Amino acid sequence: MKKTVIILFCTCSILFGLPALALASSVDSSAPIQKDIANVSPTAAQDAQPLFVALDSFRSSMAGVLDSQLAFAQAKLAGTPQLSITDISATKDAAVSNPWSTFWYALYMLYFYALTVLRWVVGNAIVFYPVFVLLVLYILLRLFSWWRRPRY
C-alpha cells in the first residue's frame, strides 16, 4: 500500500505539477474564465453565467462521485493481494501463486489511475472547459453528419 501511495504521489507530481493530496480538494471556480469573457463581451458573459453555474454544479457533483470511486479503488487496492513469486530456485522457473489476484490488482490500479486523471480534469477549470467545448463540438459534428446522411 505504501508503494502505491508513493507511486501515485510521484506520478501526480511529475505529470500534473501538483501534489496528490490536492486531488481531494474542491473544484476550481470558473470566475476567472467568466471575467475574461466579460472583458471581451459583457453581454455574452451575462448570457453564459447560468451555463457556468450549471457546469460548476455538475463539476462539483462529479468530483464527489470521483472522490468516492477513488476511495473505493484505493480500498480494493489495499485489499487485493499483490503478485507473489514462489518456488524460486536455480533449476526451476518462478511460479506465480495467484494469477487472478495479480490480474485484479492491475485492473484496479488502471482504474485508479484513470479516475485520478479524470478527477484532475474535472477539478481544474482551465482544463475542463476547453475539453468540454471540444466534446460539444464533436457531438455537434457527429449529429450534423448523421443528419446529412442520405436515407435511400
TORKOLLUM-722209 format. One line per 4 residues: number of its first residue (from 0); their letters; for each residue x, y, z of C-alpha. Coordinates in nm, 2 decimals. Example, Ala and Ser with C-alpha at 12.3 -4.5 7.8 and 13.67 -1.06 7.14 Angstrom:
0 = as = 1.23/-0.45/0.78 ~ 1.37/-0.11/0.71
END
This chain:
0 = mkkt = 0.00/0.00/0.00 ~ 0.28/0.24/0.08 ~ 0.44/0.18/-0.26 ~ 0.10/0.26/-0.43
4 = viil = 0.07/0.59/-0.24 ~ 0.43/0.68/-0.32 ~ 0.39/0.59/-0.69 ~ 0.06/0.79/-0.71
8 = fctc = 0.22/1.09/-0.54 ~ 0.52/1.08/-0.78 ~ 0.31/1.03/-1.08 ~ 0.08/1.32/-0.99
12 = silf = 0.37/1.55/-0.91 ~ 0.56/1.47/-1.23 ~ 0.26/1.47/-1.47 ~ 0.04/1.73/-1.33
16 = glpa = 0.28/1.95/-1.13 ~ 0.08/1.93/-0.81 ~ 0.08/1.70/-0.51 ~ -0.16/1.41/-0.50
20 = lala = -0.33/1.54/-0.19 ~ -0.46/1.84/-0.40 ~ -0.68/1.60/-0.59 ~ -0.91/1.56/-0.29
24 = ssvd = -0.98/1.93/-0.27 ~ -1.27/2.11/-0.43 ~ -1.31/2.21/-0.79 ~ -1.17/2.54/-0.92
28 = ssap = -1.40/2.82/-0.98 ~ -1.49/2.94/-1.32 ~ -1.49/3.31/-1.21 ~ -1.16/3.39/-1.39
32 = iqkd = -1.29/3.25/-1.72 ~ -1.62/3.45/-1.67 ~ -1.41/3.76/-1.60 ~ -1.21/3.71/-1.92
36 = ianv = -1.53/3.67/-2.12 ~ -1.68/3.98/-1.96 ~ -1.37/4.18/-2.07 ~ -1.44/4.08/-2.43
40 = spta = -1.82/4.09/-2.43 ~ -2.03/4.18/-2.12 ~ -2.35/4.07/-2.29 ~ -2.21/3.72/-2.37
44 = aqda = -2.08/3.70/-2.01 ~ -2.43/3.77/-1.87 ~ -2.59/3.52/-2.11 ~ -2.33/3.25/-2.03
48 = qplf = -2.34/3.29/-1.65 ~ -2.63/3.04/-1.60 ~ -2.44/2.79/-1.81 ~ -2.13/2.84/-1.59
52 = vald = -2.33/2.80/-1.27 ~ -2.48/2.47/-1.40 ~ -2.14/2.34/-1.52 ~ -1.98/2.43/-1.19
56 = sfrs = -2.25/2.25/-1.00 ~ -2.21/1.95/-1.23 ~ -1.83/1.96/-1.18 ~ -1.87/1.97/-0.80
60 = smag = -2.11/1.67/-0.80 ~ -1.89/1.48/-1.05 ~ -1.58/1.55/-0.82 ~ -1.77/1.40/-0.53
64 = vlds = -1.86/1.09/-0.73 ~ -1.50/1.05/-0.85 ~ -1.36/1.10/-0.50 ~ -1.59/0.82/-0.37
68 = qlaf = -1.48/0.60/-0.65 ~ -1.11/0.68/-0.58 ~ -1.16/0.58/-0.22 ~ -1.33/0.26/-0.34
72 = aqak = -1.05/0.17/-0.58 ~ -0.79/0.26/-0.31 ~ -0.96/0.02/-0.07 ~ -0.97/-0.25/-0.33
76 = lagt = -0.60/-0.20/-0.40 ~ -0.52/-0.23/-0.03 ~ -0.73/-0.55/0.00 ~ -0.61/-0.72/-0.32
80 = pqls = -0.31/-0.94/-0.27 ~ -0.02/-0.84/-0.49 ~ 0.20/-1.05/-0.71 ~ 0.39/-1.31/-0.51
84 = itdi = 0.66/-1.53/-0.66 ~ 0.71/-1.88/-0.50 ~ 0.94/-2.17/-0.56 ~ 1.24/-1.97/-0.67
88 = satk = 1.54/-2.19/-0.73 ~ 1.83/-2.21/-0.97 ~ 1.68/-2.50/-1.16 ~ 1.31/-2.41/-1.16
92 = daav = 1.12/-2.13/-1.32 ~ 0.94/-1.90/-1.08 ~ 0.57/-1.98/-1.03 ~ 0.30/-1.72/-0.97
96 = snpw = 0.10/-1.82/-0.67 ~ -0.23/-1.65/-0.76 ~ -0.25/-1.51/-1.11 ~ -0.61/-1.38/-1.07
100 = stfw = -0.51/-1.16/-0.78 ~ -0.24/-1.01/-1.00 ~ -0.50/-0.95/-1.27 ~ -0.74/-0.78/-1.03
104 = yaly = -0.46/-0.57/-0.88 ~ -0.35/-0.45/-1.22 ~ -0.71/-0.38/-1.32 ~ -0.78/-0.18/-1.00
108 = mlyf = -0.45/0.01/-1.05 ~ -0.55/0.11/-1.40 ~ -0.90/0.21/-1.28 ~ -0.74/0.42/-1.00
112 = yalt = -0.51/0.60/-1.24 ~ -0.79/0.67/-1.49 ~ -1.00/0.81/-1.21 ~ -0.71/1.02/-1.09
116 = vlrw = -0.67/1.18/-1.43 ~ -1.04/1.23/-1.48 ~ -1.06/1.39/-1.13 ~ -0.78/1.62/-1.22
120 = vvgn = -0.96/1.72/-1.55 ~ -1.29/1.78/-1.36 ~ -1.12/1.97/-1.08 ~ -0.93/2.22/-1.30
124 = aivf = -1.15/2.48/-1.47 ~ -0.87/2.58/-1.71 ~ -0.86/2.22/-1.84 ~ -1.22/2.12/-1.81
128 = ypvf = -1.38/2.40/-2.02 ~ -1.17/2.35/-2.33 ~ -1.23/1.98/-2.31 ~ -1.60/2.04/-2.26
132 = vllv = -1.61/2.27/-2.57 ~ -1.42/2.02/-2.78 ~ -1.66/1.74/-2.67 ~ -1.97/1.96/-2.76
136 = lyil = -1.82/2.05/-3.10 ~ -1.75/1.68/-3.16 ~ -2.11/1.58/-3.07 ~ -2.25/1.86/-3.30
140 = lrlf = -2.02/1.74/-3.58 ~ -2.14/1.38/-3.54 ~ -2.51/1.50/-3.53 ~ -2.46/1.71/-3.83
144 = swwr = -2.30/1.43/-4.03 ~ -2.58/1.19/-3.92 ~ -2.85/1.44/-4.03 ~ -2.68/1.50/-4.36
148 = rpry = -2.65/1.13/-4.44 ~ -2.88/1.04/-4.73 ~ -3.16/0.79/-4.65 ~ -3.23/0.58/-4.95
END
